[in-house]
Amino acid sequence: MVISWLSANFASNASRRALTTAIGAAGVLVSALRADPNGLLLTVAATCVLAKCRYALPLHLVVCAGAALFLYSPYYDGADPAGHLLFFSICAAGLAIMLKLVNAKTLFDRVYQTHQPNIEDIPGFGWSAYPDGRLRFLNPKALDYIGVTAEEMSELSKIDDHSWWSKFVHPDDVEGCLERWRHSLSTGEPIFEEQRVRRHDGTYRWLRDSAIASRDENGNIVAWFATTVDIDDQRKAEAALRDSQNQLQRMIDTVPALIWCAQPDGRPSYINRQLAKWTGISIPCEEPSDANQFSSAILDSIHPEDRDRWKATLDRSFRNGESFALSYRQRRHDGVYRWIDGKAEPLKDGDGNILQWYGVCLDVNDQIDALEAVRKSENELRLLVDTVPSLIWLMTPDGTPYYFNARFVEWSGPAMAKAVLEGDAAALSDFVHPDDRAAVDAVVRRTIAAGKPLSHKGRLKHKDGQYRWMQSRVEPLRDQSGNIVRWYGVNLDIDDEVRAQEALRRSDERLARALRAASLSELSVSIAHELNQPLQALVANSHAFQRWLNATPPNMEKANRTAEWIVRDADAAAQVVSRIRALFGKAVFPRHKVDLNGLVTEVRDLIADKLVSNKVKIDLQLSESLPVTSADRIQLEQVLLNLLRNASEAMHELDPRDQIVTVTTRVAGGDFIEVEVRDRGAGISDPDKIFEPFFTTKQDGMGMGLAICRSIMEAHQGKLKAITLPEGGAAITFSLPIRPVEANDDENQAGKREFAAVTT
């Protein structure tokens, strides 16, 4: 203990070495004077102290060797030298070990023997304060950060216990920091504070203070020691991370998908807001009991028919670490089961261990309903295509058939349809009539090359072996780019129609021949009807000519005049024949300027004698603004004469006072001139049939007069109609289009001469 005390209390290296050397010499002297080697133990101790125990083992051996020489020398007269040598060696070894332990130093002591730390070596911003809060020191890094000198900080530290730091803290943080600073000064609790501090450039940055109180052996605070770290970048990174997490959370809760997470063993750990809202299950998943309760609730919401399959598939995925994918029905919060498309994938680490399960569920009920509707529509369309009474077929863009509907297969026979669809060229050639093959092949190739619709008639082979006429129509279907996707074709069996049309054509030919014969008969009757009057005049004039010649003496003057009349009557008959032949031959008549008001007046004057003899009066109601038109005057005169004669004959049984024929002219619609002949007779029983050939209500009539009148009107692009008047009688009206004048007055006069010749 004495040696330890000496080693601990002698701080001067020189005095320590002197004292140690003296003790070592004293040990040697004592051993020599007393003839006892134990005194050398002091020499061992002194040597270890001087050598700082670096050479303890060699020194121990040297001292033991010296003790052995002494014990076995003549100077030693004691007994048992061997025992003394062993005891001495043990004591020397123990003493050397004890001194080495006393003088042992740590690595820290050895390092700091050459380099002593100072406040500049403190990492970050270091500072220390007295127990009352006043500043003790602030390292240079902190001074440089806030931009003040040591002298300026010394002045601030003399003001109070906080100005040395509060003047640099953000105003919004000063009050809270000061409150917690006072609390720690009074209680001695450590300080862990984050606040914004103004840097030398005027910007505020977040710093974190960590301060603890240093206490003496009695527990009294002797100083505060602290470090301050700039955490502004860290806080910004944390804020950015929080924003990113919040954004991710909002996205997960907003995205229209049902998202969930599960632990590696399959226990749920998270569900997003959409899933909780959709299912109506808001059970938290933080605790194992909550997770089990949530799993049970989810399992209960699966449709009973899908529940076992869903659970087995999900358990297998959790057990084997495989992806999960399944479509199933799940009950929504309103109790309605809807189709869900569920998927889940495991997140694994580098060693393949599952860290987390991530799953997403999509409500695909609307899509499934739409697909079901599409399938139903396709089935209905296929049923329609197979049921419609048409042969429907499809071709590829290059013209290769690849689909026939059921009607087509039934019509052509399954074997033929199969062979054609399989591309059997011989079957396809046999399917088309031999006379039509070249034409069909050419038109199909031309259509495919041009990409245009096709309409074609040809003969195809029926399943009974007979070729039947078909009407084929083909249309291309194009995509948005205009490229042909496929060809749609439809065939209609028109064989019966073709045969019916052929029979109708033959019937039409027979009818045409019959109509030509009837027209010839009608022409003959018309000629006979119209020649009756000029021939009667011709006969009468011939008799008069004969009488004038047979007179005594012969009256040559009257005979000559009568001969002129005979010539005139013959010319009139020829004109009638020419007009009727032209009418039935659809020839173009010469047209001249015609004033219908004047024509009506002339016709009235010409037949006035006959009307007077029949006691028939004529009332003319002529339009003063009636325009002239271009027409065949002779034919119009024939129409007027026929209508006036029929009107006069219709009233022969009436009282003479009531036998009045009214002739009216007017303009109709601005484009037509109408002439109406009205009588007061019994009327017309069938107005539509009176214009048909050979229809007559007279005992001696031929039924051709009104038929010829209608033909004349049609030849002039006019109309002829008849009505029965409510007050009695009938009205027959013909209308003529107003045309530009094509003849001069001379031609009109020539027409009048022709008319006079016909009507005389």
C-alpha positions in Angstrom: 0.0 0.0 0.0 2.9 2.3 0.7 4.3 1.8 -2.8 0.8 2.3 -4.3 0.4 5.5 -2.3 3.8 6.7 -3.4 3.1 5.9 -7.0 -0.2 7.8 -6.8 1.0 10.9 -5.0 4.3 11.8 -6.5 3.3 13.7 -9.6 6.8 14.8 -10.6 8.7 12.4 -12.8 12.1 13.5 -11.5 11.3 13.0 -7.8 9.6 9.7 -8.6 12.7 8.4 -10.3 15.0 9.6 -7.5 12.8 8.0 -4.8 12.5 4.8 -6.7 16.2 4.5 -7.2 16.9 5.1 -3.5 14.5 2.4 -2.5 16.1 -0.1 -5.0 19.6 0.7 -3.6 18.3 0.3 0.0 17.0 -3.1 -0.8 20.4 -4.2 -2.1 22.1 -2.7 0.9 19.8 -4.4 3.4 20.3 -7.8 1.7 24.1 -7.4 1.9 24.1 -6.3 5.5 21.7 -8.9 6.8 22.8 -11.6 4.4 19.1 -12.0 3.5 17.9 -12.0 -0.2 14.4 -10.8 0.8 15.7 -7.2 0.7 16.1 -7.5 -3.0 12.3 -7.4 -3.2 12.5 -3.7 -2.8 14.9 -3.6 -5.6 12.4 -5.5 -7.8 9.7 -3.1 -7.0 11.8 0.0 -7.6 13.0 -1.4 -10.9 9.4 -2.1 -12.1 8.4 1.4 -11.2 11.3 2.9 -13.1 10.9 0.7 -16.1 7.1 1.1 -16.0 6.8 -2.7 -15.8 7.9 -3.1 -19.4 10.8 -5.4 -18.4 9.3 -7.1 -15.4 9.9 -10.7 -16.6 13.6 -10.3 -17.5 14.2 -8.3 -14.3 12.5 -11.0 -12.3 14.8 -13.7 -13.8 17.9 -11.5 -13.1 16.9 -10.9 -9.5 16.1 -14.6 -8.9 19.4 -15.5 -10.4 21.2 -13.1 -8.1 19.3 -14.4 -5.1 20.3 -18.0 -6.1 24.0 -17.0 -6.3 23.7 -15.3 -2.9 22.0 -18.3 -1.2 24.5 -20.7 -2.5 27.5 -18.4 -1.8 29.8 -18.7 1.2 28.3 -15.5 2.5 25.0 -17.3 3.3 25.1 -19.4 6.4 21.5 -20.1 6.7 19.8 -23.5 6.2 17.6 -24.7 3.3 18.8 -22.4 0.5 16.5 -24.1 -2.0 13.4 -23.3 0.1 14.5 -19.7 0.5 15.1 -19.4 -3.2 11.6 -20.8 -4.0 9.9 -18.5 -1.5 11.9 -15.5 -2.8 11.0 -16.3 -6.5 7.2 -16.5 -5.6 7.3 -13.2 -3.7 9.2 -11.4 -6.4 6.8 -12.7 -9.1 3.7 -11.6 -7.1 5.2 -8.2 -6.4 6.0 -7.6 -10.1 2.4 -8.6 -11.1 0.9 -6.3 -8.5 3.0 -3.4 -9.7 2.0 -4.0 -13.3 -1.6 -4.0 -12.5 -1.2 -0.7 -10.6 0.5 1.0 -13.4 -1.8 -0.4 -16.2 -3.3 2.3 -18.6 -6.2 2.2 -21.0 -5.9 2.9 -24.7 -7.7 6.2 -24.0 -5.0 7.1 -21.5 -2.2 6.2 -23.8 -3.7 8.2 -26.7 -4.4 11.3 -24.6 -0.9 11.3 -23.1 0.2 12.6 -26.5 -2.9 14.5 -27.7 -5.2 16.3 -25.3 -8.8 16.9 -26.6 -10.3 20.4 -26.6 -13.7 22.0 -27.4 -12.9 22.3 -31.1 -12.9 18.4 -31.2 -16.5 18.2 -30.2 -18.5 17.0 -33.2 -21.3 19.4 -34.3 -22.1 22.4 -32.2 -20.9 21.9 -28.6 -21.7 24.1 -25.7 -21.8 24.1 -21.9 -23.7 26.1 -19.3 -23.4 26.7 -15.6 -26.1 25.2 -13.3 -28.0 28.5 -13.4 -28.1 28.5 -17.2 -25.4 31.0 -18.0 -23.1 30.1 -20.8 -19.7 28.5 -20.0 -18.4 28.1 -23.5 -19.6 27.6 -27.1 -17.3 25.9 -29.6 -16.1 27.8 -32.7 -18.3 25.8 -35.0 -21.4 27.0 -33.3 -20.1 30.6 -33.3 -19.4 30.4 -37.0 -22.9 29.0 -37.6 -24.7 31.8 -36.0 -22.2 34.4 -37.2 -21.0 36.0 -34.0 -17.6 36.3 -32.4 -16.5 34.9 -29.0 -16.4 38.5 -27.6 -20.0 39.2 -28.8 -21.2 35.9 -27.3 -19.4 36.7 -24.0 -21.3 39.9 -23.8 -24.6 38.2 -24.5 -23.9 35.5 -21.8 -23.6 38.2 -19.2 -27.2 39.5 -19.7 -29.2 36.6 -18.3 -29.5 32.8 -18.5 -31.1 32.6 -22.0 -30.2 35.6 -24.2 -27.1 33.8 -25.4 -29.3 31.4 -27.3 -32.9 32.9 -27.4 -31.8 35.8 -29.6 -31.1 33.3 -32.4 -34.2 31.1 -32.1 -37.2 31.7 -34.3 -39.7 34.0 -32.7 -42.4 31.4 -32.9 -40.2 28.9 -31.0 -38.8 31.1 -28.3 -41.6 30.9 -25.8 -41.8 27.1 -25.9 -38.0 26.7 -25.7 -37.7 29.1 -22.8 -40.4 27.2 -20.9 -38.7 23.9 -21.3 -35.2 25.4 -20.6 -36.4 26.8 -17.2 -38.1 23.5 -16.5 -34.8 21.5 -17.1 -32.8 24.0 -15.0 -35.1 23.6 -12.1 -35.5 19.8 -12.3 -32.3 18.7 -13.8 -34.1 16.7 -16.5 -32.2 16.2 -19.8 -33.0 18.6 -22.6 -34.0 17.2 -25.9 -35.3 20.1 -28.0 -35.9 20.9 -31.6 -36.2 24.5 -32.8 -35.4 26.8 -35.7 -32.2 28.8 -35.3 -31.1 31.7 -37.5 -28.0 31.0 -39.4 -25.3 33.6 -40.2 -27.0 34.1 -43.7 -30.3 35.0 -42.0 -32.1 31.7 -42.9 -33.7 29.7 -40.2 -32.9 26.0 -40.0 -34.0 23.3 -37.6 -31.5 22.2 -34.9 -31.8 19.5 -32.3 -30.3 20.1 -28.8 -29.3 17.2 -26.5 -28.1 18.4 -23.1 -27.5 16.6 -19.8 -26.5 17.8 -16.4 -23.1 16.9 -14.9 -23.4 16.2 -11.2 -20.9 15.8 -8.4 -20.6 13.0 -5.8 -23.5 14.6 -3.9 -25.8 14.8 -6.9 -25.5 18.5 -7.3 -25.5 19.9 -10.8 -22.1 21.3 -11.6 -22.5 22.1 -15.3 -24.6 21.4 -18.4 -23.0 19.8 -21.4 -24.8 19.6 -24.8 -24.4 19.0 -28.5 -26.5 20.6 -31.2 -27.1 19.0 -34.6 -28.5 20.6 -37.8 -31.5 18.5 -38.7 -33.1 20.9 -41.2 -32.4 18.6 -44.2 -33.6 15.6 -42.2 -36.8 17.4 -41.2 -37.4 18.4 -44.8 -36.8 14.8 -45.9 -39.1 13.6 -43.2 -41.7 16.2 -44.3 -41.3 15.1 -47.9 -41.6 11.5 -46.8 -44.8 12.3 -44.8 -46.3 14.2 -47.7 -45.4 11.2 -50.0 -47.0 8.8 -47.5 -50.1 11.0 -47.1 -50.4 11.3 -50.9 -49.9 7.6 -51.2 -52.5 7.0 -48.5 -54.9 9.4 -50.2 -54.3 7.7 -53.5 -54.9 4.3 -52.0 -58.1 5.5 -50.3 -59.3 7.3 -53.4 -58.4 4.9 -56.2 -61.5 3.0 -57.3 -60.2 -0.3 -56.1 -60.5 -2.4 -53.0 -56.9 -2.7 -51.6 -55.7 -4.8 -48.7 -52.5 -6.0 -47.1 -51.7 -9.1 -45.1 -48.9 -10.4 -43.0 -46.7 -13.3 -44.2 -49.0 -15.8 -42.5 -52.1 -14.3 -44.2 -53.5 -12.3 -41.3 -54.9 -9.0 -42.6 -53.0 -6.0 -41.6 -54.6 -3.1 -43.6 -57.6 -2.3 -45.7 -58.1 0.9 -47.6 -61.1 3.2 -47.1 -62.8 2.0 -50.4 -62.8 -1.6 -49.2 -64.2 -0.7 -45.8 -66.9 1.4 -47.4 -67.7 -1.2 -50.0 -68.0 -4.1 -47.6 -69.3 -2.0 -44.7 -66.7 -3.7 -42.5 -64.7 -1.2 -40.4 -62.9 -3.6 -38.1 -59.3 -2.5 -37.4 -56.5 -4.9 -38.1 -53.9 -3.8 -35.5 -54.4 -6.7 -33.0 -54.4 -10.4 -33.8 -58.0 -10.7 -32.5 -59.1 -7.8 -34.8 -57.4 -9.5 -37.8 -59.2 -12.8 -37.0 -62.5 -11.0 -36.6 -62.0 -9.2 -39.9 -61.1 -12.4 -41.7 -64.3 -14.0 -40.4 -66.4 -11.1 -41.5 -64.8 -11.1 -45.0 -65.3 -14.9 -45.3 -68.9 -14.5 -44.3 -69.4 -11.9 -47.1 -68.4 -14.3 -49.8 -71.2 -15.9 -51.7 -72.0 -19.3 -50.3 -71.5 -21.0 -53.7 -68.0 -19.4 -54.0 -66.9 -19.5 -50.3 -65.1 -22.8 -50.2 -63.4 -22.2 -53.5 -62.3 -18.7 -52.4 -60.9 -19.9 -49.1 -59.1 -22.9 -50.6 -57.5 -20.8 -53.3 -56.4 -18.1 -50.8 -55.1 -20.6 -48.3 -53.1 -22.3 -51.0 -51.5 -19.0 -52.1 -50.6 -18.1 -48.5 -49.2 -21.6 -47.8 -47.2 -21.9 -51.0 -46.3 -18.2 -51.5 -48.1 -18.2 -54.9 -50.0 -15.4 -56.6 -53.7 -15.3 -56.0 -56.2 -14.7 -58.8 -59.9 -15.5 -58.6 -63.3 -14.2 -59.7 -66.0 -14.6 -57.1 -69.2 -13.0 -55.8 -69.0 -10.9 -52.6 -71.8 -9.2 -50.7 -71.7 -5.4 -50.7 -72.7 -3.3 -47.8 -76.2 -3.1 -49.2 -76.6 -6.9 -49.2 -76.2 -7.2 -53.0 -73.8 -9.9 -54.2 -71.5 -8.5 -57.0 -68.8 -10.2 -59.0 -65.2 -9.4 -57.8 -61.9 -9.9 -59.6 -59.4 -10.5 -56.8 -55.6 -10.6 -57.1 -52.8 -10.7 -54.6 -49.0 -10.9 -54.8 -46.3 -11.5 -52.1 -43.5 -9.0 -51.4 -40.3 -11.0 -50.8 -36.8 -10.1 -49.6 -33.5 -11.0 -51.2 -33.7 -14.5 -49.7 -37.2 -15.2 -51.0 -38.9 -14.8 -47.6 -42.3 -13.2 -47.7 -42.4 -9.8 -46.0 -46.0 -8.7 -46.9 -49.0 -9.6 -49.0 -50.6 -7.0 -51.2 -54.0 -7.5 -52.7 -56.5 -5.6 -54.9 -60.1 -6.4 -55.6 -62.0 -4.9 -58.6 -65.8 -4.7 -58.8 -66.3 -6.2 -62.3 -70.0 -6.9 -61.9 -71.0 -4.3 -64.5 -68.4 -5.7 -67.0 -69.7 -9.2 -66.4 -73.3 -8.1 -66.9 -72.2 -6.3 -70.1 -70.3 -9.4 -71.3 -73.3 -11.5 -70.5 -75.5 -9.1 -72.4 -73.0 -9.3 -75.3 -73.1 -13.1 -75.2 -76.8 -13.1 -75.1 -76.9 -10.6 -78.0 -74.4 -12.8 -79.9 -76.6 -15.8 -79.3 -79.7 -13.9 -80.5 -77.8 -12.6 -83.5 -76.6 -16.1 -84.3 -80.1 -17.4 -83.9 -81.4 -14.6 -86.1 -78.7 -15.3 -88.8 -79.5 -19.0 -88.7 -83.2 -18.4 -88.8 -83.6 -15.6 -91.3 -84.8 -17.0 -94.7 -81.5 -16.1 -96.5 -78.3 -17.8 -97.2 -75.6 -15.8 -95.3 -71.9 -16.4 -95.6 -68.6 -14.7 -94.8 -65.3 -14.4 -96.6 -61.8 -13.4 -95.6 -60.4 -10.2 -97.1 -58.8 -12.3 -99.9 -62.2 -13.8 -100.8 -61.9 -17.2 -99.1 -65.3 -18.4 -97.6 -65.1 -19.4 -94.0 -68.6 -19.3 -92.6 -72.1 -20.4 -93.8 -75.2 -19.9 -91.7 -77.5 -22.9 -90.8 -79.9 -22.0 -93.7 -77.0 -22.1 -96.2 -75.8 -25.5 -94.9 -79.3 -26.9 -95.0 -79.9 -25.5 -98.6 -76.6 -26.7 -100.1 -76.2 -29.8 -98.0 -73.7 -30.4 -95.2 -71.2 -32.2 -97.4 -71.1 -29.5 -100.0 -70.9 -26.7 -97.4 -68.0 -28.5 -95.6 -66.1 -29.1 -98.8 -66.4 -25.5 -99.9 -65.4 -24.2 -96.5 -62.4 -26.5 -96.5 -61.2 -25.0 -99.8 -62.1 -27.9 -102.1 -61.7 -26.3 -105.5 -63.6 -29.1 -107.3 -66.5 -28.8 -104.9 -66.6 -25.0 -105.3 -66.5 -25.4 -109.1 -69.3 -28.0 -109.0 -71.3 -25.7 -106.7 -71.7 -23.1 -109.5 -73.6 -23.8 -112.7 -71.2 -24.6 -115.6 -72.6 -21.8 -117.7 -72.0 -19.3 -114.9 -68.6 -20.4 -113.6 -66.5 -18.1 -115.7 -68.7 -15.1 -115.1 -68.9 -15.7 -111.3 -65.1 -16.2 -111.0 -64.4 -13.0 -113.0 -66.9 -10.8 -111.1 -65.7 -12.1 -107.7 -62.1 -11.4 -108.6 -62.9 -8.0 -109.8 -64.9 -7.2 -106.7 -62.1 -8.4 -104.3 -59.6 -6.4 -106.2 -61.7 -3.2 -106.2 -63.1 -3.6 -102.7 -66.5 -2.6 -103.9 -70.0 -4.1 -103.2 -71.2 -6.8 -105.5 -74.7 -7.7 -106.8 -74.9 -10.7 -109.1 -77.3 -13.3 -110.4 -76.2 -16.9 -111.0 -77.2 -20.5 -110.5 -76.0 -22.6 -107.5 -76.4 -26.2 -106.9 -79.2 -27.2 -104.4 -78.8 -30.2 -102.2 -81.2 -32.1 -104.5 -78.7 -31.7 -107.4 -80.7 -29.1 -109.2 -79.3 -25.7 -110.0 -81.4 -22.8 -108.9 -81.2 -19.1 -109.6 -79.7 -17.0 -106.7 -79.4 -13.3 -106.2 -76.1 -12.7 -104.5 -75.1 -9.5 -102.7 -71.7 -8.9 -101.1 -70.5 -6.0 -98.9 -67.1 -5.3 -97.4 -66.6 -4.5 -93.7 -63.8 -2.0 -93.1 -61.9 -0.9 -90.1 -61.2 2.7 -89.1 -58.2 2.8 -91.5 -60.3 1.7 -94.4 -58.8 -1.8 -94.6 -61.2 -4.6 -95.4 -61.7 -6.9 -92.4 -64.1 -9.4 -93.9 -66.8 -9.7 -96.6 -70.5 -10.3 -95.8 -72.6 -12.1 -98.4 -76.2 -13.0 -98.6 -77.9 -15.2 -101.2 -81.6 -15.1 -102.0 -83.2 -18.1 -103.8 -85.0 -16.3 -106.7 -85.5 -19.4 -108.8 -89.3 -19.3 -108.4 -89.3 -15.6 -109.2 -87.2 -16.1 -112.3 -89.4 -18.8 -113.6 -92.5 -16.7 -112.8 -91.0 -13.8 -114.6 -90.3 -16.0 -117.6 -93.9 -17.2 -117.6 -95.1 -13.6 -117.2 -92.9 -12.6 -120.2 -94.4 -15.2 -122.3 -97.9 -14.2 -121.2 -97.0 -10.5 -121.9 -96.0 -11.5 -125.5 -99.3 -13.3 -126.0 -101.1 -10.4 -124.5 -99.2 -8.0 -126.7 -100.3 -10.0 -129.8 -103.9 -10.0 -128.5 -103.7 -6.2 -127.9 -102.4 -5.6 -131.4 -105.3 -7.6 -132.8 -107.7 -5.6 -130.5 -106.1 -2.3 -131.5 -106.5 -3.3 -135.2 -110.2 -4.1 -134.5 -110.5 -0.8 -132.5 -108.9 1.1 -135.4 -111.3 -0.4 -137.8 -114.3 0.5 -135.7 -112.9 4.0 -135.1 -112.5 4.5 -138.8 -116.0 3.3 -139.5 -117.4 5.5 -136.7 -115.6 8.7 -137.9 -116.2 8.0 -141.6 -119.9 7.7 -141.1 -120.6 11.4 -141.3 -118.4 12.4 -144.2 -119.5 9.4 -146.2 -123.2 10.3 -145.5 -122.4 13.8 -146.8 -120.6 12.3 -149.8 -123.7 10.1 -150.7 -126.1 13.0 -150.2 -124.0 15.3 -152.4 -123.7 12.6 -155.1 -127.5 12.3 -155.2 -127.8 16.0 -155.5 -125.1 16.1 -158.3 -127.1 13.5 -160.1 -130.4 15.4 -159.8 -128.8 18.6 -161.1 -127.4 16.8 -164.1 -130.7 15.0 -164.8 -132.7 18.3 -164.6 -134.1 19.7 -167.9 -132.2 21.6 -168.8 -129.2 20.4 -166.6 -128.2 22.9 -163.9 -124.5 22.9 -164.6 -123.7 25.7 -162.1 -125.2 23.8 -159.1 -123.8 20.5 -160.4 -120.4 22.0 -160.5 -120.8 23.4 -156.9 -122.1 20.0 -155.8 -119.1 18.3 -157.4 -116.8 20.5 -155.4 -118.7 19.4 -152.3 -118.2 15.8 -153.3 -114.4 16.4 -153.6 -114.5 18.2 -150.3 -116.3 15.3 -148.6 -113.8 12.8 -150.0 -110.9 14.9 -148.8 -112.5 15.1 -145.3 -112.8 11.3 -145.2 -109.2 11.0 -146.1 -108.2 13.4 -143.4 -110.3 11.4 -140.9 -108.6 8.2 -141.8 -105.2 9.8 -141.7 -105.9 11.3 -138.2 -107.2 8.1 -136.8 -104.2 6.1 -138.1 -101.8 8.6 -136.8 -103.6 8.6 -133.4 -103.3 4.8 -133.0 -99.8 4.8 -134.4 -98.7 7.4 -131.8 -97.5 9.7 -134.5 -96.7 13.4 -133.9 -99.6 15.6 -135.1 -99.0 19.0 -136.7 -99.8 21.7 -134.1 -100.9 25.2 -134.8 -102.0 28.2 -132.9 -105.5 27.6 -131.4 -107.9 30.0 -129.7 -110.2 27.7 -127.8 -112.8 30.4 -127.3 -113.0 31.0 -131.1 -113.0 27.2 -131.7 -115.9 26.7 -129.4 -117.9 29.5 -131.1 -117.1 28.1 -134.6 -118.2 24.5 -133.6 -121.4 25.9 -132.1 -122.2 27.8 -135.3 -121.5 24.8 -137.5 -123.9 22.5 -135.7 -126.4 25.2 -134.8 -129.0 23.9 -137.4 -128.9 20.4 -136.0 -129.2 21.7 -132.4 -132.1 23.9 -133.3 -133.9 21.0 -135.0 -133.4 19.0 -131.8 -134.6 22.0 -129.7 -131.3 22.2 -127.8 -129.9 25.5 -126.6 -126.2 26.3 -126.1 -125.0 28.6 -123.3 -121.4 29.8 -123.7 -119.5 31.0 -120.7 -116.1 31.8 -122.1 -113.2 33.3 -120.2 -112.1 36.6 -121.5 -108.5 36.1 -120.5 -108.1 32.7 -122.0 -104.6 32.3 -123.6 -104.0 30.7 -126.9 -102.1 27.4 -127.1 -100.5 25.1 -129.6 -102.5 22.0 -130.6 -104.0 19.9 -133.5 -107.0 22.0 -134.3 -108.8 19.1 -136.3 -108.6 16.7 -133.4 -109.8 19.3 -130.9 -112.8 20.0 -133.2 -113.5 16.3 -133.2 -113.5 16.2 -129.4 -115.9 19.2 -129.1 -118.2 17.9 -131.8 -118.4 14.5 -130.1 -119.0 16.0 -126.6 -121.7 18.4 -127.9 -123.4 15.7 -129.8 -123.4 13.4 -126.8 -124.8 16.2 -124.5 -127.6 16.9 -127.0 -128.6 13.3 -127.3 -128.6 12.8 -123.5 -131.5 15.4 -123.2 -133.8 14.2 -126.0 -136.4 13.0 -123.5 -136.5 16.3 -121.5 -138.8 19.2 -121.9 -137.4 21.4 -124.7 -137.2 24.3 -122.2 -134.7 22.2 -120.1 -132.5 21.1 -123.0 -129.6 23.4 -122.4 -125.9 22.6 -123.0 -123.4 24.9 -121.1 -119.9 25.2 -122.5 -117.4 26.9 -120.1 -113.7 27.8 -120.7 -111.2 28.7 -118.0 -107.6 28.6 -116.9 -106.8 25.9 -114.2 -103.7 26.0 -112.0 -102.0 28.6 -114.3 -100.7 25.8 -116.6 -103.8 24.3 -118.2 -106.9 25.4 -120.2 -110.1 23.6 -119.3 -113.2 23.2 -121.5 -116.3 21.9 -119.7 -119.4 20.6 -121.5 -122.4 20.3 -119.1 -125.9 18.9 -119.8 -129.1 18.3 -117.8 -129.7 14.7 -118.7 -129.9 11.6 -116.5 -126.2 11.7 -115.6 -123.5 9.0 -116.0 -123.9 5.7 -114.1 -120.2 4.7 -114.4 -117.9 7.7 -115.1 -114.8 5.6 -115.3 -116.0 3.1 -117.9 -117.4 5.5 -120.4 -114.0 6.2 -121.9 -113.2 2.5 -122.5 -113.5 1.3 -126.1 -116.8 -0.3 -127.1 -118.6 0.8 -124.0 -121.8 2.7 -124.8 -125.2 3.5 -123.3 -126.9 4.1 -126.6 -128.9 1.5 -128.5 -127.2 2.3 -131.8 -123.9 3.5 -130.4 -120.5 1.9 -131.1 -118.7 3.0 -127.9 -115.8 4.6 -129.7 -116.5 8.3 -129.6 -115.3 9.0 -126.0 -112.5 6.5 -126.3 -111.1 8.4 -129.3 -111.5 11.7 -127.4 -109.5 10.3 -124.5 -106.8 9.1 -126.9 -106.6 12.6 -128.5 -106.3 14.3 -125.0 -103.5 11.8 -124.0 -101.7 12.6 -127.3 -101.8 16.3 -126.3 -100.6 15.5 -122.7 -104.0 16.5 -121.5 -106.8 14.9 -119.5 -110.5 14.0 -120.0 -112.8 13.3 -117.1 -116.5 12.9 -116.4 -118.7 13.5 -113.3 -122.3 13.2 -112.5 -123.7 16.5 -111.1 -125.6 16.5 -107.8 -128.4 18.6 -109.2 -128.7 16.2 -112.2 -126.9 15.9 -115.5 -123.3 15.3 -116.3 -120.2 17.3 -117.0 -117.3 16.2 -119.2 -114.1 18.3 -119.0 -111.0 18.2 -121.0 -107.8 20.1 -120.2 -104.8 21.1 -122.3 -101.4 22.3 -121.2 -100.6 25.9 -122.3 -97.8 25.6 -124.9 -95.9 28.2 -126.8 -97.5 29.1 -130.1 -95.9 27.1 -133.0 -98.0 28.3 -136.0 -99.0 31.6 -137.6 -102.4 32.9 -138.5 -102.2 31.4 -142.0 -101.8 28.0 -140.6 -104.7 28.7 -138.3 -106.8 29.6 -141.3 -105.7 26.5 -143.1 -106.9 24.6 -140.0 -110.3 26.3 -140.3 -110.6 25.2 -143.9 -109.8 21.6 -143.0 -112.4 21.8 -140.2 -115.0 23.1 -142.6 -114.3 20.3 -145.0 -114.7 17.7 -142.2 -117.9 19.1 -140.7 -119.8 20.0 -143.8 
